[in-house]
């Protein structure tokens, strides 16, 4: 990463403990504007927890998180903490494994809910914006359908539109294809690829889809037992990972 661009995301010494279990053990990570970083590793290595610490769905036990110049330090006072968390969350978009759509709202209502309630956007403006993003992800014709009438791939594309509608500085994807039937995975990955390559969206993606990682990521980062072990461009990592744990994992999945 060049020195000219300040990172959009910067983690320093991030630890996260649940009871006796230390899930993150002092992770450092920078993500540059427009960069796509894929985090990969075995189940239970701390990948999803790391992602959830970026937007403070999980509060780090220690360390600091900075997103778009807003800095959160573990242990800061309550009022300041609430403000910081709100600021950071308004700058991040999150796409979950299981869609997390509101079942009682139509596709367009799911997408415009946050711009109206969080940003105070007038409904007509929110609907115009919402339709733009539903078109972008290829489900504009489903605007009035409720989630129960959508396929898994369509639900996930609505969820991506919903995250984009907040016009975040960074998009976080937590295993966005792992709940999908195999034939639907491609349509979601195609939307993500378009966001990365055509729109230049800054993205941090936790995924097992190594084909997507190799094609779209600027950088891959391997996690093992709560540590970020090794990171680098896909060609470098896939072709010649230095750490034997990274090599063993890649040999098993590729």
DOPALUM-690961 format. One record per atom (N, C-alpha, C): x, z, y. Coordinates in pm, whole numbers, padded with zeros to 5 digits, always signed. Atoms other than C-alpha are relative to their C-alpha. Layout:
% DOPALUM-690961
XZY
...
***
This chain:
% DOPALUM-690961
+00086+00000-00120
+00000+00000+00000
+00088+00000+00124
-00080+00007-00122
+00141-00097+00339
-00025+00121+00088
+00013-00116-00088
+00199+00166+00606
-00101-00025+00111
+00084+00032-00115
-00026-00020+00850
-00142+00056-00015
+00139-00041+00020
-00354+00095+00694
-00008+00144-00048
+00023-00138+00046
-00460+00456+00673
-00093-00005-00121
+00088+00002+00118
-00613+00529+00331
-00144+00035+00037
+00141-00037-00015
-00994+00534+00317
-00027+00129-00075
+00012-00121+00083
-00968+00799+00044
+00139+00056-00022
-00128-00066+00027
-00687+01051+00016
-00026+00137-00064
+00012-00129+00071
-00679+01333-00242
+00138+00062-00009
-00127-00071+00011
-00407+01596-00236
-00018+00130-00079
-00002-00123+00080
-00353+01856-00507
-00138+00045-00045
+00138-00036+00033
-00716+01841-00620
-00007+00061-00141
+00025-00070+00127
-00792+02097-00890
-00148+00033-00008
+00139-00039+00022
-01131+02167-01043
-00009+00079-00130
+00013-00089+00114
-01206+02456-01274
-00146+00032-00023
+00133-00047+00041
-01527+02524-01463
+00023+00119-00092
-00029-00119+00080
-01497+02883-01584
+00148+00005-00035
-00140-00004+00046
-01178+02896-01794
+00060-00141-00010
-00044+00136+00029
-01158+02518-01822
+00046-00071+00127
-00052+00075-00115
-00930+02342-01571
-00009-00149-00032
+00030+00141+00031
-01064+01986-01568
+00091-00094+00080
-00095+00076-00081
-00846+01854-01284
+00117+00091+00035
-00119-00087-00007
-00488+01980-01255
+00094-00041+00112
-00086+00031-00114
-00366+01884-00911
+00020-00149+00018
-00005+00147-00007
-00451+01516-00863
+00025-00046+00144
-00024+00068-00127
-00311+01306-00577
-00040-00147-00018
+00041+00141+00008
-00466+00965-00506
-00030-00050+00140
+00035+00069-00124
-00479+00727-00209
-00066-00133-00034
+00066+00129+00016
-00713+00429-00181
-00002-00068+00137
-00010+00072-00126
-00649+00168+00088
-00129-00075+00031
+00119+00079-00034
-00921-00020+00280
-00003-00131-00079
+00016+00125+00074
-01057-00306+00069
+00060+00001-00140
-00063-00007+00131
-00877-00186-00244
-00102+00035-00108
+00081-00037+00116
-01041-00168-00588
+00091+00074-00098
-00078-00083+00093
-00903+00117-00800
-00087+00034-00120
+00070-00034+00123
-01013+00150-01162
+00069+00120-00065
-00051-00120+00068
-00972+00495-01319
-00044-00007-00146
+00033+00013+00141
-00953+00487-01697
+00071+00108-00081
-00056-00103+00087
-00874+00719-01987
-00106+00044-00099
+00094-00047+00103
-01033+00900-02278
-00114+00081+00060
+00109-00090-00040
-01365+01081-02254
+00055+00141+00011
-00046-00138-00019
-01306+01431-02120
+00133+00013+00071
-00130-00008-00068
-00990+01339-01929
-00013+00040+00147
+00021-00044-00139
-01150+01431-01593
-00037-00112+00096
+00025+00117-00087
-01234+01082-01462
-00124+00019+00086
+00126-00013-00075
-01597+01146-01364
+00005+00118+00096
-00014-00117-00089
-01513+01489-01221
+00082-00038+00123
-00082+00045-00113
-01244+01327-01005
-00085-00081+00098
+00086+00083-00084
-01495+01071-00877
-00098+00088+00079
+00100-00087-00063
-01751+01345-00804
+00064+00095+00102
-00070-00079-00103
-01487+01539-00609
+00020-00082+00127
-00021+00084-00119
-01439+01240-00375
-00118+00014+00095
+00116-00015-00090
-01797+01269-00245
-00057+00142-00003
+00031-00144-00001
-01809+01646-00307
-00131+00035-00072
+00104-00045+00094
-02086+01641-00566
+00055+00115-00084
-00072-00116+00054
-01828+01868-00727
+00097+00045+00109
-00093-00050-00101
-01639+02092-00487
+00132+00036-00066
-00130-00035+00058
-01266+02108-00563
+00025+00151+00008
-00038-00142+00001
-01141+02454-00660
+00115+00023+00097
-00106-00003-00103
-00829+02383-00453
+00042-00143+00030
-00044+00133-00043
-00670+02093-00270
-00086-00054+00112
+00073+00061-00112
-00805+01853-00007
-00047-00140-00036
+00060+00132+00015
-01023+01543+00004
-00021-00055+00140
+00025+00064-00129
-01023+01302+00297
-00064-00136-00024
+00069+00129+00010
-01267+01012+00329
-00027-00051+00142
+00021+00064-00131
-01261+00779+00631
+00034+00096+00115
-00048-00090-00106
-01070+01039+00835
-00068+00136+00005
+00066-00131+00006
-01305+01330+00749
+00065+00080-00112
-00082-00075+00096
-01107+01602+00575
-00072+00127-00046
+00056-00121+00062
-01237+01868+00336
+00113+00077-00066
-00099-00089+00064
-01014+02161+00242
-00077+00101-00085
+00066-00101+00084
-01117+02377-00052
+00011+00137+00067
-00001-00136-00054
-01217+02722+00067
-00033+00010+00148
+00034-00013-00142
-01321+02635+00424
-00137+00068+00016
+00121-00080-00025
-01601+02841+00582
-00128-00079-00019
+00124+00063+00045
-01964+02771+00497
-00057-00103+00095
+00063+00094-00093
-02095+02610+00814
+00085-00125+00013
-00089+00115-00012
-01790+02387+00855
-00004-00083-00128
+00004+00068+00130
-01805+02305+00484
-00124-00089-00010
+00126+00077+00008
-02170+02193+00505
+00009-00127+00084
-00013+00116-00089
-02096+01964+00801
+00094-00104-00059
-00100+00091+00058
-01788+01817+00633
-00057-00073-00120
+00058+00062+00119
-01974+01756+00308
-00101-00108+00039
+00100+00098-00044
-02257+01580+00491
+00069-00125+00055
-00073+00113-00059
-02010+01363+00685
+00063-00087-00110
-00067+00075+00107
-01817+01265+00371
-00103-00075-00084
+00101+00066+00084
-02131+01190+00171
-00064-00119+00072
+00060+00113-00073
-02265+00966+00449
+00095-00121+00002
-00099+00108-00001
-01945+00759+00417
+00030-00054-00140
-00023+00046+00137
-01956+00718+00038
-00132-00044-00062
+00115+00042+00080
-02197+00527-00185
+00033+00027-00145
-00028-00036+00141
-02232+00645-00546
-00098-00071-00091
+00081+00064+00103
-02357+00448-00844
+00025+00074-00131
-00012-00088+00116
-02429+00661-01150
-00020-00078-00131
+00017+00056+00134
-02420+00589-01522
-00148-00022-00034
+00140+00005+00043
-02794+00657-01560
-00095-00035+00116
+00077+00062-00109
-02915+00483-01238
-00049+00101+00105
+00049-00101-00095
-03075+00799-01081
-00097-00056+00103
+00104+00050-00092
-03357+00594-00923
-00118+00096+00000
+00124-00079-00006
-03671+00773-00804
-00109-00077-00074
+00096+00077+00081
-03931+00675-01068
-00130-00031+00072
+00128+00020-00068
-04227+00708-00829
+00010-00098+00117
-00019+00093-00112
-04078+00465-00573
+00031-00140-00053
-00035+00138+00036
-04058+00086-00589
+00147-00026+00031
-00141+00036-00023
-03723-00094-00576
+00035+00009+00148
-00032-00002-00143
-03737-00146-00199
-00010+00141+00056
+00012-00139-00049
-03856+00213-00140
+00121+00084-00042
-00122-00069+00043
-03561+00344-00345
+00116-00033+00094
-00114+00045-00081
-03322+00138-00131
-00008+00052+00143
+00011-00036-00143
-03463+00235+00212
-00016+00150+00022
+00024-00145-00013
-03521+00606+00141
+00111+00069+00082
-00109-00070-00068
-03176+00725+00252
+00024-00050+00143
-00016+00042-00140
-03134+00501+00560
-00105+00060+00094
+00106-00057-00083
-03470+00632+00687
+00017+00151+00015
+00001-00147-00007
-03434+01001+00596
+00133+00057+00049
-00132-00054-00037
-03058+01047+00644
+00046-00054+00135
-00051+00063-00123
-02979+00799+00922
-00106-00014+00108
+00107+00012-00099
-03319+00801+01094
-00030-00143+00041
+00023+00142-00032
-03345+00422+01078
-00150-00030+00001
+00141+00040+00002
-03684+00275+01173
-00032-00077-00128
+00035+00057+00130
-03874+00159+00865
+00017-00153-00006
-00009+00147+00000
-03891-00210+00964
+00145-00045-00011
-00143+00034+00005
-03516-00222+01021
+00057+00032-00139
-00047-00039+00134
-03452-00035+00693
-00045-00101-00104
+00050+00099+00096
-03670-00284+00505
+00076-00132+00009
-00079+00123-00016
-03483-00581+00651
+00137+00017-00067
-00131-00030+00059
-03154-00419+00553
-00011+00010-00152
+00020-00017+00143
-03289-00322+00211
-00017-00133-00073
+00021+00132+00062
-03404-00676+00136
+00130-00079-00004
-00129+00071-00001
-03064-00809+00236
+00084+00042-00121
-00083-00047+00111
-02898-00589-00026
-00065-00029-00135
+00066+00040+00126
-03162-00654-00295
+00030-00148-00028
-00038+00141+00018
-03092-01025-00236
+00145-00011-00045
-00143+00005+00032
-02718-00963-00253
+00025+00029-00148
-00021-00036+00141
-02748-00803-00599
-00094-00077-00094
+00077+00092+00082
-02998-01065-00717
-00131+00053-00057
+00130-00050+00050
-03320-00864-00758
-00106+00006+00112
+00095-00001-00112
-03510-00946-00436
-00144-00016-00049
+00137+00025+00049
-03810-01064-00641
-00061+00124-00066
+00049-00125+00062
-03838-00713-00792
-00030+00108+00104
+00008-00100-00109
-03885-00542-00454
-00113+00100-00019
+00117-00089+00010
-04228-00397-00536
-00018+00061-00139
+00010-00056+00136
-04162-00308-00901
+00055+00143-00002
-00054-00135+00023
-04114+00054-01010
+00104-00005-00111
-00109+00003+00099
-03810+00143-01222
-00046-00020-00145
+00046+00010+00138
-04019+00168-01541
-00020-00147-00042
+00024+00142+00030
-04083-00209-01515
+00127-00085+00013
-00127+00072-00015
-03715-00300-01470
+00087+00018-00124
-00099-00015+00106
-03449-00368-01732
+00112+00092+00049
-00113-00085-00039
-03139-00146-01735
+00091-00067+00101
-00086+00072-00094
-02937-00415-01562
-00062-00011+00138
+00070+00007-00129
-03201-00456-01292
+00001+00136+00070
-00005-00135-00060
-03218-00078-01240
+00136+00026+00063
-00133-00029-00053
-02842-00060-01197
+00028-00085+00123
-00022+00083-00119
-02846-00350-00950
-00078+00055+00120
+00074-00069-00108
-03118-00172-00747
+00080+00122+00046
-00079-00119-00036
-02900+00141-00760
+00121-00039+00085
-00113+00048-00082
-02605-00059-00623
-00049-00037+00140
+00057+00034-00132
-02827-00198-00344
-00030+00126+00080
+00032-00126-00068
-02940+00157-00265
+00127+00063+00059
-00125-00057-00050
-02578+00275-00233
+00053-00083+00117
-00049+00088-00107
-02486-00028-00018
-00080+00015+00129
+00088-00008-00118
-02781+00031+00215
+00045+00108+00099
-00055-00101-00091
-02603+00336+00357
+00126-00052+00070
-00118+00064-00059
-02321+00097+00454
+00123+00093-00001
-00107-00098+00013
-02056+00330+00317
+00138-00062+00020
-00139+00044-00012
-01682+00311+00373
+00060-00026-00138
-00053+00016+00136
-01620+00338-00001
-00114+00013-00100
+00099-00005+00109
-01830+00272-00313
+00065+00064-00123
-00045-00069+00121
-01789+00501-00614
-00091-00041-00116
+00077+00043+00118
-01898+00376-00958
+00041+00087-00119
-00029-00089+00113
-01923+00628-01244
-00052-00061-00130
+00036+00067+00126
-01925+00428-01569
-00134-00075+00014
+00129+00061-00036
-02194+00198-01426
-00062-00086-00109
+00055+00087+00105
-02234-00010-01744
-00018+00072-00134
-00003-00062+00133
-02212+00252-02019
-00138+00032-00056
+00136-00024+00051
-02591+00309-02040
-00075-00131-00026
+00067+00131+00009
-02664-00066-02059
+00017-00062-00138
-00015+00083+00121
-02734-00288-02358
+00109-00104+00027
-00114+00091-00019
-02437-00521-02419
-00032-00127+00078
+00030+00127-00067
-02619-00832-02296
-00028+00017+00149
+00028-00025-00142
-02693-00666-01960
+00124+00041+00079
-00121-00049-00067
-02340-00545-01886
+00055-00104+00097
-00059+00108-00079
-02225-00882-01755
-00064-00016+00137
+00067+00023-00129
-02489-00903-01482
+00038+00106+00101
-00041-00107-00092
-02385-00567-01334
+00147-00019+00040
-00142+00024-00032
-02012-00645-01358
+00014-00118+00096
-00007+00115-00091
-02079-00979-01184
-00030+00042+00144
+00031-00051-00134
-02238-00797-00889
+00119+00078+00057
-00115-00080-00044
-01944-00555-00872
+00118-00090+00035
-00109+00095-00025
-01696-00842-00893
-00020-00069+00135
+00032+00065-00127
-01873-01016-00604
+00026+00095+00118
-00024-00098-00106
-01862-00697-00396
+00149+00012+00029
-00144-00018-00016
-01490-00665-00458
+00067-00124+00059
-00076+00120-00034
-01375-01024-00427
-00057-00074+00121
+00061+00074-00110
-01627-01173-00180
-00020+00087+00124
+00034-00086-00115
-01721-00875+00038
+00114+00094+00040
-00113-00087-00033
-01390-00685+00028
-00035+00147+00006
+00045-00139+00000
-01568-00358-00049
+00106+00090-00063
-00090-00099+00060
-01344-00056-00108
-00074+00069-00115
+00068-00050+00118
-01425+00065-00460
+00093+00088-00084
-00066-00080+00104
-01322+00344-00697
-00094-00001-00119
+00086+00027+00115
-01454+00264-01044
+00054+00072-00122
-00031-00056+00132
-01452+00478-01358
-00070-00089-00102
+00062+00092+00097
-01506+00235-01645
+00088-00017-00123
-00073+00038+00122
-01410+00141-02000
+00013-00152-00009
-00001+00147+00005
-01449-00229-01915
+00137-00052+00046
-00137+00036-00034
-01085-00332-01930
+00011-00144+00049
-00001+00138-00050
-01164-00702-01877
-00027-00003+00150
+00032-00012-00142
-01323-00615-01542
+00120+00057+00076
-00114-00064-00067
-01027-00390-01456
+00113-00100+00021
-00112+00094-00010
-00773-00661-01528
-00029-00113+00099
+00036+00113-00085
-00964-00926-01335
-00019+00038+00146
+00048-00035-00134
-01084-00731-01031
+00084+00109+00068
-00068-00115-00061
-00876-00415-00979
+00131-00041+00067
-00134+00009-00059
-00584-00404-00738
+00094+00098-00070
-00082-00106+00060
-00470-00091-00915
-00081+00069-00109
+00061-00081+00106
-00545+00094-01238
+00072+00134-00005
-00058-00135+00004
-00493+00469-01272
-00045+00067-00130
+00028-00058+00132
-00470+00637-01614
-00004+00152+00009
+00014-00146+00003
-00599+00993-01653
+00008+00052-00142
-00016-00064+00130
-00510+01224-01939
+00001+00151+00020
+00008-00147-00003
-00615+01589-01976
+00012+00056+00142
+00008-00055-00135
-00686+01637-01605
+00112-00040+00093
-00110+00047-00083
-00373+01466-01477
-00009-00150+00018
-00015+00144-00022
-00329+01126-01317
+00142-00034-00042
-00130+00016+00065
-00045+01010-01540
+00081-00115+00059
-00072+00122-00039
+00039+00661-01421
-00097-00093+00071
+00084+00098-00069
-00093+00397-01182
+00083-00120+00039
-00070+00122-00039
-00009+00041-01090
-00092-00119-00011
+00080+00122+00013
-00134-00317-01070
-00030-00026-00148
+00039+00021+00139
-00320-00423-01389
+00107-00071-00083
-00098+00077+00077
-00057-00679-01495
+00120+00087-00036
-00115-00089+00021
+00217-00418-01458
-00031+00105-00106
+00037-00109+00090
+00029-00144-01644
-00029-00053-00140
+00037+00055+00131
-00114-00360-01922
+00124-00057-00069
-00118+00065+00059
+00213-00545-01971
+00114+00095-00031
-00117-00087+00022
+00453-00254-01950
-00016+00140+00055
+00018-00139-00043
+00313+00095-01898
+00123+00082-00038
-00121-00078+00024
+00600+00342-01869
-00028+00122-00086
+00031-00123+00073
+00425+00650-02008
-00057-00033-00138
+00048+00033+00135
+00371+00646-02388
-00149+00028-00018
+00144-00030+00012
+00023+00802-02345
-00084-00115+00055
+00070+00116-00056
-00085+00513-02121
+00009-00118-00097
-00020+00113+00093
+00064+00260-02364
-00089+00014-00122
+00081-00021+00120
-00111+00416-02663
-00148-00026+00028
+00142+00020-00033
-00449+00418-02486
-00029-00149+00016
+00024+00142-00025
-00418+00055-02372
+00009-00080-00129
-00010+00070+00130
-00305-00059-02719
-00127+00020-00082
+00121-00029+00080
-00615+00107-02867
-00121-00076+00053
+00122+00059-00056
-00865-00053-02627
+00010-00150+00029
-00013+00144-00034
-00720-00400-02560
+00015-00083-00127
***
